[in-house]
């Protein structure tokens, strides 16, 4: 597997590097460390401007070197790439050119607004990268379990398959969560029709639950030969809210979602549920994509 680590030397970037030291990866995984400098446009062509430019590049080089050194025992092959431009575009392009299968980066980089759970670079990369993206938030001593959101779409199936292919410890806990979202009750429903409308909504929820039961059973079979414990749960509610709440459990160290869910328009690069979970979950989030995502 080819793993691209994006770093700018910030605290969140260092946390992502540390997390990568314990994230399960196939033997022989390769690493590329990318550090991007967004150099301001200078009107004056004078020595101080040149020195400032050089200092930014040197800082980026040091950040990349530090990350590679921290991961030296984990990766036999590792290279460094320092580039200039918009980090969102540069990282996505570097991953595509190198044929990376996974991008790893921190939730916020330098310049992120204090208190924000997600920086613009992380969100931009998650939206536009063509490969899977792991956005690291917080930290944990070890990876004990993951929450995998399943909605019956091909994208959620890919998400489960991606995690199952990793060299997980047999004691690793996999929680499969399906959320049956009820249709919104029309505010303009006449009083005489209220009962029929509620019956229709109940029937739709029932059908969605049945479909999710099949999807979760299929996903559980993927993990059957990999881990000892696979738990399944179906909740009626709003997907983002329920996934984020379930992710807050103490035994969940990673949230895994597909790039898009059922009904997502093909022109949308990242589904609303995936983006909502990425924005609001306080755990690392892995968004699984393929080249066609």
C-alpha positions as CSV (number, residue, x, y, z in Angstrom):
1,X,0.0,0.0,0.0
2,X,1.2,3.5,-0.9
3,X,0.6,6.0,2.0
4,X,1.0,9.7,1.6
5,X,1.4,11.6,4.8
6,X,0.8,15.4,4.6
7,X,2.6,17.5,7.2
8,X,3.2,21.1,8.0
9,X,4.9,20.6,11.3
10,X,1.9,21.7,13.3
11,X,0.7,19.9,16.4
12,X,-2.1,18.2,14.5
13,X,0.3,17.0,11.8
14,X,2.6,15.6,14.4
15,X,-0.4,13.8,15.9
16,X,-1.2,12.3,12.5
17,X,2.4,11.1,12.2
18,X,2.3,9.5,15.6
19,X,-1.0,7.8,14.8
20,X,0.5,6.4,11.6
21,X,3.1,4.6,13.7
22,X,0.4,2.3,15.0
23,X,-2.2,2.2,12.3
24,X,-2.4,-1.3,10.8
25,X,-0.9,-1.4,7.3
26,X,0.1,-4.3,5.0
27,X,3.7,-5.4,5.0
28,X,5.8,-3.5,2.6
29,X,3.8,-0.4,2.7
30,X,5.5,2.6,1.1
31,X,5.5,6.2,2.4
32,X,5.7,9.6,0.8
33,X,5.8,12.6,3.1
34,X,4.5,15.8,1.5
35,X,5.0,19.3,2.9
36,X,3.4,22.2,1.1
37,X,4.4,25.9,1.3
38,X,1.9,28.5,0.3
39,X,4.2,31.4,-0.5
40,X,2.6,34.9,-0.5
41,X,2.9,36.8,-3.8
42,X,5.7,39.4,-3.4
43,X,5.7,42.7,-5.2
44,X,9.3,43.5,-4.4
45,X,12.1,41.4,-5.8
46,X,14.5,42.1,-2.9
47,X,16.8,39.9,-0.7
48,X,14.6,40.0,2.4
49,X,11.7,38.5,0.3
50,X,14.1,35.8,-1.0
51,X,15.2,35.0,2.5
52,X,11.6,34.7,3.7
53,X,10.8,32.4,0.8
54,X,13.8,30.3,1.6
55,X,12.9,30.1,5.3
56,X,9.4,28.8,4.5
57,X,10.9,26.1,2.2
58,X,13.5,25.2,4.8
59,X,10.8,24.9,7.5
60,X,8.7,22.6,5.2
61,X,11.8,20.5,4.6
62,X,12.5,20.2,8.3
63,X,8.9,19.2,9.0
64,X,9.0,16.5,6.3
65,X,12.3,15.2,7.5
66,X,11.1,15.0,11.1
67,X,8.0,13.0,10.0
68,X,10.1,10.6,7.9
69,X,12.5,10.1,10.9
70,X,9.6,9.4,13.2
71,X,8.3,6.7,10.8
72,X,11.7,5.2,9.8
73,X,11.0,2.0,11.7
74,X,7.6,1.6,10.2
75,X,8.4,2.1,6.5
76,X,11.4,0.6,4.7
77,X,10.8,2.9,1.7
78,X,10.1,6.6,2.4
79,X,10.6,9.7,0.3
80,X,10.0,13.4,0.8
81,X,8.3,15.9,-1.5
82,X,8.3,19.6,-0.7
83,X,6.1,21.8,-3.0
84,X,4.6,25.2,-3.3
85,X,1.0,26.1,-3.8
86,X,-2.4,25.6,-2.3
87,X,-2.0,22.6,0.0
88,X,-5.4,21.2,-0.9
89,X,-4.6,21.0,-4.6
90,X,-0.9,20.0,-4.1
91,X,-1.7,17.1,-1.8
92,X,-4.5,15.7,-3.9
93,X,-2.4,16.1,-7.1
94,X,0.7,14.5,-5.4
95,X,-1.4,11.6,-4.2
96,X,-2.8,11.0,-7.7
97,X,0.6,11.3,-9.5
98,X,2.2,8.9,-7.0
99,X,-0.8,6.5,-7.1
100,X,-1.3,6.7,-3.4
101,X,-4.0,4.5,-1.9
102,X,-4.3,6.4,1.4
103,X,-3.7,10.0,2.4
104,X,-3.1,10.7,6.2
105,X,-3.2,14.2,7.6
106,X,-4.2,16.1,10.7
107,X,-7.6,17.7,11.2
108,X,-6.1,21.2,11.4
109,X,-2.9,22.7,10.1
110,X,-1.1,25.9,10.7
111,X,-3.4,28.9,10.5
112,X,-6.5,26.9,11.5
113,X,-9.0,28.9,13.6
114,X,-8.6,27.9,17.2
115,X,-11.4,25.6,18.3
116,X,-12.4,24.5,14.8
117,X,-12.7,20.7,14.6
118,X,-11.7,20.6,10.9
119,X,-9.4,22.8,8.9
120,X,-10.0,23.9,5.3
121,X,-7.0,21.8,4.0
122,X,-8.3,18.6,5.6
123,X,-11.8,19.2,4.3
124,X,-10.5,20.1,0.8
125,X,-8.3,17.0,0.5
126,X,-11.2,14.8,1.7
127,X,-13.5,16.3,-0.9
128,X,-11.1,16.2,-3.9
129,X,-8.6,13.4,-3.4
130,X,-9.4,10.3,-5.5
131,X,-8.0,7.8,-2.9
132,X,-9.0,7.1,0.6
133,X,-8.3,9.8,3.2
134,X,-7.6,9.4,7.0
135,X,-8.1,12.6,9.0
136,X,-6.6,12.3,12.4
137,X,-8.3,14.0,15.4
138,X,-7.1,13.5,18.9
139,X,-4.9,10.6,19.9
140,X,-5.1,7.2,21.4
141,X,-2.5,4.8,22.8
142,X,-3.6,2.0,20.5
143,X,-6.3,1.2,18.0
144,X,-8.8,-1.0,19.8
145,X,-11.9,-0.7,17.7
146,X,-13.7,1.0,14.8
147,X,-17.2,2.1,14.0
148,X,-18.1,1.4,10.4
149,X,-21.2,3.2,9.0
150,X,-23.2,0.9,6.7
151,X,-26.1,2.1,4.5
152,X,-26.3,-0.6,1.9
153,X,-24.5,1.5,-0.8
154,X,-21.5,0.2,-2.8
155,X,-19.5,3.0,-1.1
156,X,-20.2,1.6,2.4
157,X,-19.4,-1.9,1.2
158,X,-16.0,-0.6,-0.1
159,X,-15.4,1.0,3.3
160,X,-15.9,-2.3,5.1
161,X,-13.8,-4.2,2.6
162,X,-11.0,-1.6,3.0
163,X,-10.8,-2.0,6.7
164,X,-11.1,-5.8,6.6
165,X,-8.1,-6.0,4.3
166,X,-5.9,-4.3,6.9
167,X,-3.8,-6.6,9.2
168,X,-6.2,-6.1,12.2
169,X,-5.5,-7.8,15.5
170,X,-8.0,-10.6,16.1
171,X,-9.1,-8.8,19.3
172,X,-10.0,-5.7,17.3
173,X,-13.6,-4.7,17.8
174,X,-15.7,-3.8,14.8
175,X,-19.0,-2.0,15.3
176,X,-21.3,-1.9,12.3
177,X,-23.9,0.8,12.4
178,X,-26.9,1.3,10.2
179,X,-29.1,4.3,10.5
180,X,-32.7,4.1,9.1
181,X,-33.6,7.7,8.4
182,X,-37.3,8.4,8.6
183,X,-38.8,10.7,6.0
184,X,-39.7,14.1,7.3
185,X,-43.3,14.6,8.3
186,X,-44.9,17.1,5.9
187,X,-45.8,20.2,7.9
188,X,-48.7,20.9,5.5
189,X,-50.4,17.5,6.1
190,X,-54.1,17.9,6.6
191,X,-55.3,16.7,10.0
192,X,-57.6,14.1,8.4
193,X,-54.6,12.5,6.6
194,X,-52.2,12.6,9.5
195,X,-52.8,9.0,10.5
196,X,-52.2,7.7,6.9
197,X,-49.0,9.8,6.5
198,X,-47.6,8.4,9.8
199,X,-48.4,4.9,8.7
200,X,-46.6,5.5,5.4
201,X,-43.6,6.8,7.3
202,X,-43.6,3.8,9.6
203,X,-43.7,1.5,6.6
204,X,-40.8,3.2,4.9
205,X,-38.7,3.0,8.1
206,X,-39.6,-0.7,8.4
207,X,-38.4,-1.3,4.8
208,X,-35.2,0.7,5.4
209,X,-34.5,-1.3,8.6
210,X,-34.9,-4.6,6.7
211,X,-32.6,-3.4,4.0
212,X,-30.0,-2.4,6.6
213,X,-30.2,-5.7,8.3
214,X,-29.2,-7.4,5.1
215,X,-26.4,-4.9,4.5
216,X,-25.0,-5.3,8.0
217,X,-25.1,-9.1,7.7
218,X,-23.2,-8.9,4.5
219,X,-20.6,-6.5,6.0
220,X,-20.3,-8.8,9.1
221,X,-19.4,-11.7,6.8
222,X,-16.5,-9.7,5.5
223,X,-15.0,-9.4,8.9
224,X,-15.8,-12.9,10.1
225,X,-12.4,-14.4,9.2
226,X,-10.5,-11.3,10.4
227,X,-11.7,-10.4,13.9
228,X,-13.4,-12.2,16.8
229,X,-16.0,-9.6,17.6
230,X,-18.4,-7.9,15.2
231,X,-21.3,-6.0,16.7
232,X,-24.3,-4.9,14.6
233,X,-26.7,-2.1,15.4
234,X,-29.5,-0.3,13.6
235,X,-30.8,3.0,14.8
236,X,-33.7,5.1,13.6
237,X,-32.6,8.7,13.3
238,X,-30.5,11.2,11.4
239,X,-27.4,9.6,10.0
240,X,-24.8,12.2,10.9
241,X,-26.1,12.7,14.5
242,X,-26.3,9.0,15.2
243,X,-22.9,8.1,13.7
244,X,-21.2,11.0,15.6
245,X,-22.9,9.9,18.9
246,X,-22.0,6.3,18.4
247,X,-18.4,7.3,17.6
248,X,-18.1,8.9,21.0
249,X,-18.1,5.5,22.7
250,X,-14.8,4.9,24.6
251,X,-14.0,1.7,22.7
252,X,-14.2,3.4,19.3
253,X,-10.9,4.8,18.1
254,X,-11.7,5.1,14.4
255,X,-14.7,6.0,12.3
256,X,-15.0,4.5,8.8
257,X,-17.3,5.8,6.2
258,X,-17.8,5.5,2.4
259,X,-17.3,8.6,0.3
260,X,-21.0,8.8,-0.6
261,X,-24.2,7.0,0.4
262,X,-27.4,6.0,-1.2
263,X,-28.9,8.6,-3.4
264,X,-25.8,10.8,-3.6
265,X,-25.5,12.6,-6.9
266,X,-22.5,11.3,-8.9
267,X,-21.3,14.9,-9.4
268,X,-20.8,15.3,-5.6
269,X,-17.3,14.4,-4.6
270,X,-18.1,13.8,-1.0
271,X,-21.5,12.9,0.4
272,X,-23.3,15.1,3.0
273,X,-23.2,12.3,5.6
274,X,-19.5,11.6,5.1
275,X,-18.7,15.3,5.3
276,X,-20.9,15.8,8.3
277,X,-19.2,12.9,10.2
278,X,-15.8,14.3,9.2
279,X,-16.7,17.7,10.5
280,X,-18.3,16.7,13.8
281,X,-16.8,13.4,15.0
282,X,-14.0,13.9,17.6
283,X,-12.2,10.7,16.5
284,X,-10.0,9.9,13.5
285,X,-12.2,9.5,10.4
286,X,-11.3,7.2,7.5
287,X,-13.2,8.1,4.3
288,X,-12.8,5.2,1.8
289,X,-12.7,6.0,-1.9
290,X,-11.8,4.4,-5.1
291,X,-10.5,6.1,-8.2
292,X,-14.1,6.3,-9.3
293,X,-15.3,8.0,-6.1
